[in-house]
Amino acid sequence: MTETATRLHTLIADQCDVPAAGLTPGTFFTDLPGWSSLTALRLLGDVEETFGIRLDLRRYLAITTVGELTETVTAEAGR
């Protein structure tokens, strides 16, 4: 697992109160306990602060899995 993926798993686990080890690239955010639009926005803030990036809100809200978020953050952080 990449450092980016590890950090994202930790952020997601903290927001959803689930173990990071249980998250996979195929995990759907909507399958996580406590996932809501508010959780999504909190996670967005955490991601942007942690990685020093800005994500387009529409693009971010279209992301459905942990793997998609990892790919997006990796691409944005590499710019």
N, CA and C atoms as a LAMMPS dump frame, in Angstrom:
ITEM: TIMESTEP
0
ITEM: NUMBER OF ATOMS
237
ITEM: BOX BOUNDS ff ff ff
-5.0000000000000000e+02 5.0000000000000000e+02
-5.0000000000000000e+02 5.0000000000000000e+02
-5.0000000000000000e+02 5.0000000000000000e+02
ITEM: ATOMS id mol type element x y z
1 1 1 N 0.855 -1.174 0
2 1 2 C 0 0 0
3 1 3 C 0.903 1.239 0
4 2 1 N 0.531 2.228 -0.789
5 2 2 C 1.321 3.456 -0.861
6 2 3 C 1.112 4.305 0.39
7 3 1 N 2.015 5.257 0.59
8 3 2 C 1.876 6.168 1.726
9 3 3 C 0.582 6.971 1.606
10 4 1 N 0.247 7.38 0.384
11 4 2 C -0.999 8.127 0.166
12 4 3 C -2.195 7.288 0.581
13 5 1 N -2.225 6.041 0.152
14 5 2 C -3.339 5.155 0.497
15 5 3 C -3.427 4.95 2.008
16 6 1 N -2.297 4.747 2.648
17 6 2 C -2.277 4.55 4.101
18 6 3 C -2.837 5.767 4.822
19 7 1 N -2.406 6.952 4.41
20 7 2 C -2.888 8.18 5.045
21 7 3 C -4.383 8.371 4.799
22 8 1 N -4.838 8.074 3.577
23 8 2 C -6.267 8.197 3.28
24 8 3 C -7.092 7.21 4.097
25 9 1 N -6.617 5.993 4.209
26 9 2 C -7.341 4.988 4.998
27 9 3 C -7.491 5.457 6.439
28 10 1 N -6.448 6.075 6.971
29 10 2 C -6.508 6.589 8.34
30 10 3 C -7.534 7.711 8.455
31 11 1 N -7.538 8.638 7.496
32 11 2 C -8.509 9.74 7.519
33 11 3 C -9.942 9.217 7.43
34 12 1 N -10.165 8.278 6.529
35 12 2 C -11.504 7.71 6.343
36 12 3 C -11.933 6.96 7.602
37 13 1 N -11.026 6.153 8.138
38 13 2 C -11.332 5.387 9.351
39 13 3 C -11.693 6.313 10.504
40 14 1 N -10.957 7.399 10.644
41 14 2 C -11.243 8.358 11.716
42 14 3 C -12.616 9 11.536
43 15 1 N -12.964 9.368 10.319
44 15 2 C -14.256 10.014 10.061
45 15 3 C -15.429 9.054 10.26
46 16 1 N -15.228 7.786 9.907
47 16 2 C -16.338 6.818 9.946
48 16 3 C -16.29 5.894 11.158
49 17 1 N -15.269 6.064 11.993
50 17 2 C -15.118 5.24 13.19
51 17 3 C -15.109 3.748 12.851
52 18 1 N -14.262 3.41 11.874
53 18 2 C -14.066 2.017 11.468
54 18 3 C -12.563 1.739 11.471
55 19 1 N -12.159 0.47 11.543
56 19 2 C -10.727 0.169 11.489
57 19 3 C -10.169 0.395 10.083
58 20 1 N -9.042 1.063 10.002
59 20 2 C -8.415 1.333 8.703
60 20 3 C -8.066 0.034 7.982
61 21 1 N -7.724 -0.997 8.736
62 21 2 C -7.347 -2.28 8.136
63 21 3 C -8.501 -2.92 7.37
64 22 1 N -9.727 -2.538 7.681
65 22 2 C -10.887 -3.105 6.999
66 22 3 C -11.226 -2.427 5.687
67 23 1 N -10.52 -1.349 5.364
68 23 2 C -10.786 -0.623 4.123
69 23 3 C -9.958 -1.201 2.984
70 24 1 N -10.57 -1.292 1.814
71 24 2 C -9.88 -1.759 0.614
72 24 3 C -10.143 -0.759 -0.502
73 25 1 N -9.4 -0.841 -1.609
74 25 2 C -9.684 0.063 -2.725
75 25 3 C -11.121 -0.058 -3.229
76 26 1 N -11.725 -1.216 -3.057
77 26 2 C -13.085 -1.431 -3.531
78 26 3 C -14.181 -1.059 -2.548
79 27 1 N -13.799 -0.572 -1.376
80 27 2 C -14.793 -0.188 -0.376
81 27 3 C -15.583 1.02 -0.859
82 28 1 N -16.902 0.879 -0.876
83 28 2 C -17.781 1.99 -1.245
84 28 3 C -18.039 2.844 -0.01
85 29 1 N -17.94 4.153 -0.177
86 29 2 C -18.187 5.049 0.95
87 29 3 C -19.59 4.851 1.514
88 30 1 N -20.555 4.603 0.655
89 30 2 C -21.941 4.439 1.112
90 30 3 C -22.138 3.176 1.945
91 31 1 N -21.176 2.261 1.913
92 31 2 C -21.254 1.047 2.733
93 31 3 C -20.667 1.244 4.128
94 32 1 N -20.037 2.389 4.354
95 32 2 C -19.413 2.644 5.652
96 32 3 C -20.447 3.151 6.648
97 33 1 N -20.401 2.652 7.882
98 33 2 C -21.346 3.125 8.889
99 33 3 C -21.137 4.621 9.142
100 34 1 N -22.212 5.333 9.23
101 34 2 C -22.123 6.759 9.519
102 34 3 C -21.797 7.634 8.328
103 35 1 N -21.675 7.051 7.133
104 35 2 C -21.355 7.86 5.959
105 35 3 C -22.551 8.734 5.603
106 36 1 N -22.298 10.002 5.395
107 36 2 C -23.344 10.952 5.012
108 36 3 C -22.699 12.064 4.205
109 37 1 N -23.512 12.966 3.709
110 37 2 C -22.967 14.094 2.96
111 37 3 C -22.087 14.956 3.865
112 38 1 N -22.443 15.059 5.123
113 38 2 C -21.627 15.828 6.062
114 38 3 C -20.274 15.151 6.289
115 39 1 N -20.286 13.838 6.409
116 39 2 C -19.034 13.1 6.552
117 39 3 C -18.162 13.299 5.321
118 40 1 N -18.782 13.276 4.153
119 40 2 C -18.041 13.478 2.904
120 40 3 C -17.355 14.839 2.894
121 41 1 N -18.048 15.867 3.336
122 41 2 C -17.463 17.21 3.356
123 41 3 C -16.356 17.329 4.403
124 42 1 N -16.547 16.694 5.537
125 42 2 C -15.483 16.697 6.554
126 42 3 C -14.234 15.994 6.028
127 43 1 N -14.456 14.871 5.361
128 43 2 C -13.327 14.132 4.793
129 43 3 C -12.627 14.974 3.731
130 44 1 N -13.383 15.671 2.918
131 44 2 C -12.789 16.54 1.898
132 44 3 C -11.849 17.548 2.55
133 45 1 N -12.301 18.19 3.608
134 45 2 C -11.451 19.145 4.32
135 45 3 C -10.192 18.497 4.861
136 46 1 N -10.337 17.311 5.44
137 46 2 C -9.18 16.589 5.971
138 46 3 C -8.186 16.244 4.864
139 47 1 N -8.716 15.767 3.739
140 47 2 C -7.861 15.379 2.611
141 47 3 C -7.104 16.592 2.075
142 48 1 N -7.816 17.684 1.867
143 48 2 C -7.172 18.879 1.323
144 48 3 C -6.099 19.412 2.272
145 49 1 N -6.379 19.397 3.558
146 49 2 C -5.409 19.886 4.544
147 49 3 C -4.204 18.958 4.65
148 50 1 N -4.453 17.677 4.703
149 50 2 C -3.38 16.693 4.865
150 50 3 C -2.432 16.667 3.674
151 51 1 N -2.997 16.737 2.467
152 51 2 C -2.179 16.6 1.267
153 51 3 C -1.824 17.934 0.611
154 52 1 N -2.344 19.028 1.139
155 52 2 C -2.033 20.34 0.585
156 52 3 C -2.533 20.525 -0.834
157 53 1 N -3.715 19.979 -1.114
158 53 2 C -4.297 20.064 -2.456
159 53 3 C -5.697 20.649 -2.369
160 54 1 N -6.238 21.007 -3.516
161 54 2 C -7.634 21.44 -3.617
162 54 3 C -8.309 20.517 -4.626
163 55 1 N -9.432 19.942 -4.236
164 55 2 C -10.186 19.067 -5.126
165 55 3 C -11.449 19.777 -5.582
166 56 1 N -11.785 19.592 -6.837
167 56 2 C -13.033 20.121 -7.362
168 56 3 C -14.19 19.406 -6.66
169 57 1 N -15.134 20.166 -6.124
170 57 2 C -16.218 19.577 -5.333
171 57 3 C -17.052 18.596 -6.148
172 58 1 N -17.408 18.95 -7.361
173 58 2 C -18.213 18.025 -8.189
174 58 3 C -17.469 16.73 -8.457
175 59 1 N -16.208 16.867 -8.801
176 59 2 C -15.402 15.674 -9.074
177 59 3 C -15.286 14.818 -7.812
178 60 1 N -15.052 15.455 -6.681
179 60 2 C -14.928 14.735 -5.414
180 60 3 C -16.218 13.991 -5.072
181 61 1 N -17.348 14.658 -5.205
182 61 2 C -18.625 14.032 -4.843
183 61 3 C -19.01 12.882 -5.771
184 62 1 N -18.372 12.807 -6.942
185 62 2 C -18.634 11.705 -7.873
186 62 3 C -17.813 10.458 -7.53
187 63 1 N -16.861 10.599 -6.635
188 63 2 C -16.014 9.473 -6.231
189 63 3 C -16.824 8.547 -5.321
190 64 1 N -16.806 7.253 -5.627
191 64 2 C -17.632 6.316 -4.865
192 64 3 C -16.844 5.314 -4.025
193 65 1 N -15.562 5.126 -4.334
194 65 2 C -14.787 4.123 -3.6
195 65 3 C -13.494 4.709 -3.039
196 66 1 N -12.942 3.994 -2.098
197 66 2 C -11.664 4.379 -1.499
198 66 3 C -10.569 4.401 -2.565
199 67 1 N -10.589 3.441 -3.458
200 67 2 C -9.587 3.383 -4.526
201 67 3 C -9.661 4.568 -5.464
202 68 1 N -10.875 4.983 -5.812
203 68 2 C -11.038 6.152 -6.68
204 68 3 C -10.497 7.404 -6
205 69 1 N -10.746 7.531 -4.706
206 69 2 C -10.236 8.686 -3.973
207 69 3 C -8.709 8.652 -3.937
208 70 1 N -8.142 7.488 -3.722
209 70 2 C -6.684 7.352 -3.697
210 70 3 C -6.084 7.768 -5.034
211 71 1 N -6.67 7.316 -6.129
212 71 2 C -6.18 7.68 -7.463
213 71 3 C -6.273 9.184 -7.691
214 72 1 N -7.382 9.78 -7.292
215 72 2 C -7.587 11.214 -7.481
216 72 3 C -6.583 12.022 -6.674
217 73 1 N -6.409 11.668 -5.419
218 73 2 C -5.474 12.396 -4.556
219 73 3 C -4.041 12.224 -5.065
220 74 1 N -3.685 11.025 -5.473
221 74 2 C -2.344 10.778 -6.006
222 74 3 C -2.083 11.65 -7.23
223 75 1 N -3.061 11.735 -8.118
224 75 2 C -2.911 12.552 -9.328
225 75 3 C -2.793 14.033 -8.988
226 76 1 N -3.628 14.509 -8.082
227 76 2 C -3.609 15.932 -7.713
228 76 3 C -2.337 16.303 -6.96
229 77 1 N -1.874 15.424 -6.107
230 77 2 C -0.667 15.706 -5.325
231 77 3 C 0.572 15.72 -6.217
232 78 1 N 0.498 15.026 -7.345
233 78 2 C 1.63 14.969 -8.266
234 78 3 C 1.708 16.132 -9.228
235 79 1 N 0.74 17.031 -9.184
236 79 2 C 0.731 18.177 -10.11
237 79 3 C 1.668 19.245 -9.663
